[in-house]
Structure formats: C-alpha cells, structure tokens
Amino acid sequence: MKRVLGVILVGLMAPFLAWSDELQPFYIEVVQTGSAEFTLVVKAAPGQDSQAARLMPPCAPRSNIERLPSVATRQAIEYRCADLSKALVVQRTTEGVSPPALIRYKRLSGQIDLYYLRAGDHQQTLKAHAPNRGSFVQYLTLGFDHILMGYDHLLFVLCLVLLASSWRRVLVMVTGFTVAHSITLGLAVLGILRAPIALIELLIAVSVVLLAVELAKGPRPTLTHQYPILVSSFFGLLHGLGFAAALTQIGLPSTDVVWALLAFNVGVELGQVGFVIALLALGLVTNRFIKVEAAWFKLGRKSLIYGVGIVAGYWAVDRLLSWIS
C-alpha cells in the first residue's frame, strides 16, 4: 500500500517538477550606449532560449555582438532606435507560458530602472522618461517579488514552520533564519564574501531535503529538534548567499548601494513574514475545524512532507548535474 501511495505521490508531483524548472526567471538588461543606441542582453538559465526577447520598433537590430556559452546562456544584440520620443518596448519571442523576467534598464545618465515581467506576460514598456520612484521602492518591490517566486526558499520556510511545535519556536526559528541570511546577503553583495553560485543553489536544495527528512522521521532528540535556532541560522547563511546571487546579477545603483541593499532585504522579509502568517492562519483554521489526530489528516501531512522532499531532491540532482556538466 505504501508503495502504491508513493507512486501516486510522484505522479502528482511530476507536473510541479517540470513547471518549477520552466519558470526559472531570466534577466533582461537594456543599456543605452548612445543617443539612439541600445544593447539588449538576455541572461537565461540552462535549457532556456537566450534569444527569447527583443526590442520592438522603432528599434531595429544592428548586429549580433556576442553569444557566450556558460552556466547561464548569454545573448547580446545592438539596436538603433529611430524615435526616442516613444517608450521602448521589450517583447518576448517565445510562445506559451514564459518564465518571469527581471528587466534592468540603464539609461545614458547612469540611472537604473527596474521592471518585473511576470510569467505569461509578453510585453513590458520601458518609460521614455525616468520614473519618479526612487531606488528604495524599486528594490523593495524586487525583494518582495523575489521571495515569492523563490520556491526553494519558501519550501524551506514551510519546513521550519512544520518543525516548530509552538508559536514561540516558530518565532525563534524564523528569526534565526532571517538574521543569518541578512548577514550573508550583505557581505556577499558588498563583495566581502564570495562563493560559487551553482554550489550555493545546490546546497539550498539539499537544506530543504534534510529538513524534509527530519520531518518525515518525526520528533526525536536530534540537533534539529533540540536546538532549532542553530539549524535555521546555519541554513539561513546559505540562503542569504542565494539571495545575494540574484541581487548580484541585477546589480546595485552606484549612488544608493546601501539603500538598495536594505530595501531588497526588507522586501524579502515582508514576503517571508506574509508567507509565515498565511501558514499560521491556515494552521489555526485546521486546528479549529479538523481533527488533527485523524488518520487521513496524518496521511495528508506525511504526503505533503514527502512531496516537499521529492521536489527538493529533484532540484538537488538537477543543480548538481548542471554544476558538474
């Protein structure tokens, strides 16, 4: 019977595995290099199309200036735009559901504007005139969006909440995780601490697997159950490096480095706190209307834990293969 349930669970999780891989975000950079010249750079994850975006008329491509094979494929194309009074429009060239994309627009003046193209959207208009929003608001929004689409980070937080047996333990574990990843995020972005991005992403997936294993085995006198803040803080250091990897790809404005870094971290925390509150609210509703001692509820909880482990295990193997290939 357990084997049958295992096969069913794997089958149910298979679409999510494929979906999570397809929806890895990619980065689009538009750099104004002259009065009417622009360079469009697309940085795509392995398996994604590096030519998945273009500038729409009145901009026309001049030449393909580079294509660099690496861990993330990179494509850069020069454009000349005939009418700069109109806003620039970035359009996807792929059909179907496209992954989310972060667009970084660097103007000739040096100002950086950020835009977020959500999954499934096909066009983004870059304003002809610099928006009034400061870098703090831009990076705050960016951090908030990043944590909500960072499924590995969210699954880790889910495991922390499931491991906690009380509100106090939830607060302690999440606080330890928050403080730790804030430290490594700052150190890494400021260039004080460096680590291979591929290795960090692999270890983040492994951290979720390890917590899922702890949950599957149940309460035991282990380090995780006896000293939860140590475990959440240790893994928080890794996750902070993961946040830093995303922020490093985007870049920070040279005039507001500290403010942008602080804003990004605050955005991450707001998204994380919102996720934890939603989980706790769901737990309260469950305890009020459902008998948690019921056999079917225990089976459902165990299925959730195994599902998290399967997804994280898939990520770990996939990232390992990408790292060593």
C-alpha positions in Angstrom: 0.0 0.0 0.0 2.8 2.4 0.9 4.5 1.7 -2.5 1.2 2.5 -4.3 0.9 5.8 -2.4 4.5 6.6 -3.2 3.9 6.1 -6.9 0.7 8.2 -6.8 2.6 11.0 -5.0 5.4 11.0 -7.5 2.9 11.2 -10.3 1.1 14.1 -8.7 4.3 16.0 -8.1 5.7 15.4 -11.7 3.9 18.4 -13.3 5.1 20.7 -10.5 8.7 19.5 -11.1 8.5 20.4 -14.7 6.7 23.6 -14.0 9.3 24.8 -11.5 12.1 24.1 -13.9 10.4 26.0 -16.7 9.6 29.0 -14.6 13.1 29.8 -13.5 13.4 33.6 -14.0 15.8 35.1 -16.6 17.3 38.5 -16.8 17.0 41.1 -19.5 19.3 44.1 -19.5 18.7 47.2 -21.7 21.7 49.5 -21.8 21.6 52.9 -23.5 25.1 53.2 -25.1 24.5 56.3 -27.2 21.9 59.0 -28.1 19.9 56.4 -30.1 21.9 53.2 -29.5 20.9 50.4 -27.1 22.2 47.0 -26.2 19.8 44.2 -25.2 21.3 41.5 -23.1 19.4 38.3 -22.1 20.8 36.0 -19.4 19.0 32.7 -19.5 19.2 29.6 -17.3 20.3 26.3 -18.8 17.6 25.0 -21.2 16.0 28.4 -21.8 16.2 30.3 -25.0 18.7 33.2 -24.8 17.1 34.9 -27.8 13.7 35.0 -26.0 13.4 38.8 -26.1 13.8 41.7 -28.4 13.2 45.5 -28.7 10.1 46.4 -30.8 10.1 49.1 -33.5 11.1 51.9 -33.8 14.1 50.0 -32.7 15.9 47.7 -35.1 18.8 45.3 -34.5 22.2 46.4 -35.8 24.4 43.3 -35.2 24.7 40.3 -33.0 27.7 41.2 -30.9 28.2 38.1 -28.7 26.9 34.7 -27.6 28.8 33.2 -24.7 28.1 29.6 -23.6 28.3 29.3 -19.9 26.2 28.1 -16.9 23.6 30.7 -18.0 23.5 31.3 -21.7 24.0 35.0 -22.6 22.9 36.8 -25.8 23.6 40.4 -26.6 22.3 42.4 -29.5 22.8 46.1 -30.5 19.8 48.2 -31.5 19.3 51.6 -33.1 16.1 53.4 -32.3 14.7 55.9 -34.7 12.2 57.7 -32.5 13.3 58.2 -28.8 10.1 60.2 -28.0 8.3 56.9 -27.8 8.8 54.4 -24.9 10.9 51.3 -25.5 9.0 48.1 -25.6 10.6 44.7 -24.7 8.7 41.8 -26.2 9.1 38.0 -25.7 9.7 36.0 -28.8 8.7 32.6 -27.3 5.1 31.2 -27.3 3.2 29.6 -24.5 3.8 30.3 -20.7 7.0 32.2 -20.4 9.0 32.4 -17.2 9.2 35.6 -15.1 11.9 38.0 -16.1 13.6 40.9 -14.4 14.3 43.8 -16.8 17.2 46.2 -15.8 17.1 49.4 -17.9 20.3 51.5 -17.6 19.9 55.0 -19.1 22.7 57.0 -20.6 22.7 59.2 -17.5 23.6 56.1 -15.4 20.2 55.8 -13.7 18.9 52.3 -13.4 15.2 51.5 -13.7 13.8 48.0 -12.8 10.8 46.3 -14.3 9.3 42.9 -13.5 7.8 40.9 -16.3 5.5 38.3 -14.8 5.2 34.7 -16.0 2.9 34.6 -19.0 3.1 38.3 -19.9 4.7 39.1 -23.3 5.4 42.8 -23.3 6.9 45.4 -21.0 7.0 49.1 -21.7 10.1 51.0 -20.5 9.1 54.6 -19.8 10.6 57.2 -22.1 11.2 59.5 -19.0 12.7 58.3 -15.8 10.0 57.2 -13.3 9.7 59.2 -10.1 10.2 56.1 -7.9 13.4 56.0 -6.0 15.7 53.0 -5.9 14.4 52.1 -2.4 10.9 51.4 -3.7 12.2 49.6 -6.8 14.4 47.3 -4.8 11.8 46.8 -2.1 9.4 45.5 -4.7 12.1 43.4 -6.3 12.9 41.7 -2.9 9.2 41.1 -2.2 8.7 39.5 -5.7 11.9 37.5 -5.5 11.0 35.7 -2.3 7.5 34.9 -3.6 9.0 33.3 -6.7 11.9 31.6 -4.8 10.2 28.3 -4.3 13.2 26.6 -2.7 13.3 29.4 0.0 9.6 29.1 0.6 9.7 25.3 1.0 12.5 25.8 3.5 10.4 28.2 5.5 7.4 25.8 5.2 9.6 23.1 6.8 10.7 25.4 9.6 7.0 26.1 10.4 6.1 22.4 10.3 9.1 21.6 12.6 8.0 24.2 15.2 5.6 22.9 17.8 4.6 26.3 19.1 4.3 30.0 18.2 7.5 30.7 20.2 9.5 28.1 18.3 8.2 29.5 15.0 9.4 33.0 16.1 12.8 31.7 17.2 13.4 29.6 14.1 12.3 32.3 11.6 14.2 35.0 13.4 17.4 32.9 13.3 16.9 32.3 9.6 16.2 36.0 8.9 19.2 37.3 10.8 21.6 34.8 9.3 20.5 35.3 5.7 20.6 39.1 6.2 24.2 38.9 7.2 25.5 36.8 4.3 23.3 38.7 1.8 25.0 42.0 2.9 28.5 40.5 3.0 28.2 38.8 -0.4 26.6 41.8 -2.3 29.3 44.1 -0.9 32.0 41.8 -2.2 33.3 40.8 1.3 32.1 37.1 1.0 32.3 35.1 -2.2 31.0 31.6 -3.1 30.2 29.7 -6.3 26.6 30.4 -7.2 26.0 26.9 -8.6 27.2 25.3 -5.3 25.1 27.6 -3.2 22.0 26.8 -5.2 22.7 23.0 -4.8 23.2 23.4 -1.0 20.0 25.3 -0.7 18.1 22.4 -2.3 19.9 20.0 0.0 18.9 22.0 3.0 15.2 21.5 2.1 15.8 17.8 1.6 17.4 17.5 5.1 14.6 19.3 6.8 12.0 17.2 4.9 13.8 14.0 6.2 13.7 15.3 9.8 10.0 16.0 9.4 9.4 12.5 7.9 11.2 10.8 10.8 9.1 12.7 13.4 10.2 14.3 16.7 13.5 12.8 18.0 16.3 14.0 20.3 18.3 15.4 17.4 20.1 18.8 17.0 17.3 20.0 14.7 14.5 19.4 17.3 16.5 20.4 20.4 18.2 23.5 19.0 16.1 24.7 16.1 17.6 28.2 16.0 21.1 26.8 15.3 19.8 24.8 12.4 17.7 27.6 10.9 20.5 30.1 11.4 23.1 27.8 9.7 21.0 27.1 6.7 20.0 30.8 6.7 23.6 31.7 5.9 23.3 29.6 2.8 20.0 31.1 1.7 21.5 34.6 2.2 24.1 33.7 -0.4 21.3 32.6 -2.7 19.5 35.9 -2.3 22.9 37.6 -3.0 23.4 35.7 -6.2 20.1 37.0 -7.6 20.8 40.6 -6.5 24.4 40.4 -7.9 23.0 39.5 -11.3 20.7 42.6 -11.2 23.3 45.0 -9.8 23.0 47.9 -7.4 22.9 51.6 -8.3 26.3 53.1 -7.7 24.9 56.1 -5.8 22.5 54.2 -3.5 24.2 50.9 -2.7 23.3 50.7 1.0 19.7 51.9 0.5 19.1 49.5 -2.4 20.5 46.6 -0.4 18.5 47.5 2.7 15.3 47.8 0.5 15.9 44.4 -1.2 16.3 42.7 2.2 13.2 44.5 3.7 11.2 43.3 0.6 12.4 39.7 1.2 11.4 39.9 4.9 8.0 41.3 4.1 7.3 38.5 1.6 8.6 35.9 4.1 6.6 37.3 7.0 3.5 37.3 4.9 4.1 33.6 3.9 4.6 32.6 7.5 1.5 34.4 8.6 -0.5 32.7 5.9 0.8 29.3 7.1 0.0 30.0 10.7 -3.5 31.2 9.8 -4.0 28.0 7.8 -2.8 26.1 10.9 -5.3 27.8 13.2 -8.2 27.1 10.8 -7.1 23.5 10.5 -6.9 23.0 14.3 -10.3 24.6 14.7 -12.3 22.6 12.1 -10.3 19.5 11.5 -9.3 16.7 13.9 -5.6 16.6 13.5 -5.5 13.2 15.1 -7.5 11.7 12.3 -5.7 9.1 10.2 -6.5 10.8 6.9 -5.0 14.1 8.2 -1.8 12.4 9.3 -1.6 10.8 5.9 -2.1 14.1 4.2 0.6 15.8 6.3 3.1 13.0 5.6 2.2 13.2 1.9 3.0 16.9 2.0 6.3 16.3 3.6 7.3 13.6 1.1 6.2 15.9 -1.7 8.5 18.6 -0.4 11.3 16.1 -0.2 10.7 14.9 -3.7 10.7 18.4 -5.2 13.8 19.4 -3.3 15.5 16.2 -4.2 14.8 16.8 -7.9 16.2 20.3 -7.6 19.3 19.0 -5.9 20.0 16.4 -8.6 19.2 18.9 -11.4 21.5 21.5 -9.9 24.3 19.0 -9.3 24.2 17.9 -12.9 24.2 21.5 -14.1 27.1 22.3 -11.9 29.4 19.4 -12.9 28.4 19.5 -16.6 
